[in-house]
């Protein structure tokens, strides 16, 4: 706003003219409370050694208001991001349901998921069985040594997020050099099948970070478990 002193401003208005106009329009500022944000609270001269606490309190209230507005913007941004993530996971679920064969399901997971989730690579991995022999070969499925799922995800967890990682070839194959952060979700098709996982990799460090919500990825992995079981064990 143009600063108005006792003389005339650049717009040609004097302080007395502005004051007279405001007196004739007493509701002007009341109807535009946002104008108060840019006004400086006057400091009062209360004598030597006396501090104007009113001015300090007003300054603190304004700082608190700015902080509250910033947090509100962050919450709105987080809510929009969550809605976007939810929509993308829903698209993945629909894509799985649309698969017309087990091979198409695997291709959907290992190809389409990366596009739908805006990631660089998504792989489906399964461990060798206890005899040390790999499970029946399926194109698009990575084979891992026994014990890999327990080592990477641990017991009692469904999903682990890694914010800074060098992609492992046993998980990502030739795409391993691309991966700088990832999410690993346990996939347990049945008690009789070897452990597995679905890996979501990103070249962006910090794309996945410990502490982020994992419910959507967990639901996606559980739906994948059940969909695979329907194809493997259907009559």
matplotlib code that plots the C-alpha trace (Angstrom):
import matplotlib.pyplot as plt

x = [0.0, 1.2, 2.4, 0.6, 2.3, 1.1, 1.7, 0.3, 1.0, 1.9, -1.8, -2.4, -4.3, -3.3, -3.6, -6.5, -8.4, -8.1, -9.1, -12.1, -13.1, -12.8, -15.0, -17.7, -17.4, -17.0, -17.7, -14.9, -12.3, -14.9, -15.9, -12.3, -10.6, -7.7, -6.4, -5.6, -2.9, -0.7, -1.1, 1.6, 0.4, 1.4, 3.9, 2.9, 5.2, 4.6, 7.6, 11.1, 11.6, 8.0, 7.5, 4.5, 3.2, 0.2, 2.4, 4.3, 1.1, -0.2, 3.0, 2.8, -0.8, 0.1, 3.0, 0.6, -1.9, 0.8, 1.8, -1.8, -2.3, 0.9, -0.2, -3.6, -2.0, 0.1, -2.9, -4.8, -1.8, -1.4, -5.2, -4.9, -1.9, -3.7, -6.7, -4.4, -2.7, -6.0, -7.3, -4.1, -4.4, -8.1, -7.0, -4.4, -7.2, -9.4, -6.6, -6.0, -9.6, -9.6, -6.9, -8.1, -5.3, -2.7, 0.0, -1.9, -2.3, 1.5, 2.1, -0.4, 1.5, 5.0, 4.2, 1.0, 1.4, 4.5, 2.6, -0.5, 1.4, 3.8, 6.9, 9.9, 9.7, 7.3, 8.4, 6.8, 9.3, 9.1, 11.6, 13.0, 11.3, 12.9, 14.5, 16.4, 14.7, 13.0, 9.2, 7.8, 9.1, 6.7, 7.8, 8.0, 8.5, 11.9, 13.2, 15.0, 17.0, 15.1, 14.9, 15.0, 11.5, 12.3, 15.6, 14.1, 10.7, 11.1, 8.5, 5.1, 5.2, 3.4, 5.2, 8.6, 9.6, 13.2, 14.0, 17.6, 18.6, 20.5, 18.2, 19.1, 19.4, 17.6, 14.5, 14.7, 16.8, 18.2, 16.3, 18.1, 20.4, 17.3, 16.0, 16.9, 14.0, 11.3, 8.5, 8.4, 5.1, 4.8, 2.9, 1.7, -0.5, -1.1, 0.7, 1.9, 3.5, 6.9, 7.1, 7.0, 6.9, 5.9, 8.5, 7.7, 10.8, 11.5, 14.5, 13.6, 15.4, 12.8, 9.8, 9.2, 10.2, 9.7, 6.8, 4.6, 1.2, 1.3, -2.4, -3.0, 0.1, -0.9, -4.4, -3.0, -0.6, -3.4, -5.7, -2.8, -2.4, -6.1, -6.1, -3.1, -4.6, -7.8, -5.8, -3.5, -6.0, -9.2, -11.0]
y = [0.0, 3.5, 5.1, 8.3, 11.0, 14.4, 15.6, 14.1, 10.5, 9.4, 9.0, 12.6, 11.9, 13.5, 11.9, 14.3, 13.4, 9.7, 10.2, 12.3, 9.5, 6.8, 8.8, 9.0, 5.3, 3.7, 0.2, 0.1, -1.6, -3.7, -5.1, -5.8, -7.3, -8.5, -4.9, -5.2, -7.8, -5.2, -2.5, -1.9, -1.6, 1.8, 1.7, 3.9, 6.1, 5.1, 6.7, 5.7, 2.1, 1.1, -1.5, -1.5, -5.0, -4.4, -3.9, -7.1, -9.1, -7.9, -8.9, -12.4, -12.8, -12.0, -14.5, -17.1, -16.4, -16.7, -20.0, -21.3, -20.3, -22.1, -25.2, -25.0, -24.8, -27.8, -29.8, -28.9, -30.0, -33.3, -34.0, -33.4, -35.7, -38.4, -38.2, -38.5, -41.6, -43.1, -42.6, -44.2, -47.3, -47.6, -47.6, -50.4, -52.5, -52.1, -53.0, -56.2, -57.2, -56.6, -59.1, -62.1, -64.5, -65.1, -63.9, -60.7, -60.1, -60.3, -58.1, -55.5, -55.5, -55.3, -52.9, -50.9, -50.3, -48.2, -45.9, -45.7, -45.0, -42.5, -44.6, -45.8, -49.6, -52.1, -55.7, -58.8, -61.1, -64.6, -66.6, -69.9, -72.7, -74.6, -77.2, -74.3, -74.8, -71.7, -71.7, -72.3, -69.6, -66.8, -63.9, -60.7, -62.3, -61.9, -64.9, -64.1, -66.3, -67.8, -65.5, -62.3, -61.2, -61.7, -59.8, -56.8, -56.4, -58.3, -60.0, -58.4, -55.8, -55.6, -52.7, -51.1, -47.8, -46.9, -43.3, -43.7, -47.0, -48.5, -50.8, -54.5, -56.6, -59.5, -57.3, -54.9, -56.9, -54.6, -51.6, -51.7, -48.7, -46.5, -47.0, -44.4, -45.0, -47.7, -49.4, -53.1, -54.9, -58.5, -60.8, -64.1, -65.9, -69.0, -71.0, -73.5, -70.9, -69.3, -65.8, -62.9, -59.2, -56.4, -53.6, -50.0, -48.2, -44.5, -42.7, -39.8, -40.0, -39.5, -40.4, -43.1, -42.3, -44.1, -42.5, -42.1, -43.8, -47.3, -48.3, -47.9, -49.9, -52.6, -52.8, -53.0, -55.9, -57.8, -57.5, -58.7, -61.7, -62.7, -62.1, -64.3, -67.0, -66.9, -67.6, -70.2, -72.2, -71.8, -75.1]
z = [0.0, -0.7, 2.5, 3.4, 5.5, 6.5, 2.9, -0.2, -1.3, -4.8, -5.5, -4.7, -1.4, 1.9, 5.3, 6.2, 3.0, 3.8, 7.4, 6.3, 3.8, 6.5, 8.9, 6.2, 5.5, 9.0, 7.8, 5.2, 7.4, 9.2, 5.8, 4.9, 8.0, 5.9, 5.8, 9.4, 8.7, 7.0, 9.6, 12.2, 15.8, 17.2, 20.1, 23.1, 25.0, 28.6, 30.2, 31.0, 32.0, 31.1, 28.3, 26.1, 26.5, 24.3, 21.3, 22.1, 22.6, 19.2, 17.5, 19.1, 18.1, 14.5, 14.6, 16.0, 13.2, 10.5, 12.0, 12.1, 8.5, 7.5, 9.3, 7.6, 4.2, 5.1, 6.2, 3.0, 0.9, 2.9, 2.4, -1.3, -1.5, 0.4, -1.9, -4.9, -3.4, -2.6, -6.1, -7.6, -5.3, -6.3, -10.0, -9.2, -7.5, -10.5, -12.9, -10.9, -11.1, -14.8, -15.5, -17.6, -16.7, -14.1, -16.5, -17.2, -13.5, -13.0, -16.0, -14.6, -11.2, -12.6, -15.5, -15.0, -11.3, -11.8, -14.2, -12.0, -8.9, -10.5, -9.6, -11.5, -10.9, -9.2, -8.8, -7.4, -5.6, -4.2, -2.1, -3.0, -1.1, 1.8, -0.6, -2.1, -5.5, -7.0, -7.4, -10.9, -13.2, -14.0, -16.3, -14.3, -10.9, -9.2, -7.3, -3.9, -1.6, 1.3, 4.4, 2.4, 3.4, 7.1, 6.7, 4.9, 6.5, 9.8, 12.0, 12.8, 10.0, 6.8, 5.2, 5.6, 4.1, 3.2, 2.5, 1.3, -0.2, -3.1, -4.9, -4.6, -7.8, -6.1, -5.8, -8.7, -11.2, -13.9, -12.6, -9.3, -10.1, -10.5, -6.9, -4.3, -1.9, -1.7, 0.0, 0.6, 1.4, 2.5, 0.2, 1.8, -0.6, 1.5, 4.3, 1.6, -0.7, -0.1, 1.3, -1.1, -1.3, -3.7, -4.0, -5.0, -6.1, -6.8, -8.1, -5.8, -2.4, 0.4, -1.8, 0.9, 4.4, 7.8, 9.6, 6.5, 6.5, 5.1, 5.2, 1.5, 0.5, 3.1, 1.6, -1.9, -0.9, 0.9, -2.2, -4.3, -2.0, -2.4, -6.2, -6.7, -4.5, -6.6, -9.8, -8.3, -6.3, -8.4, -9.2]

ax = plt.figure().add_subplot(projection="3d")
ax.plot(x, y, z, "-o")
ax.set_aspect("equal")
plt.show()
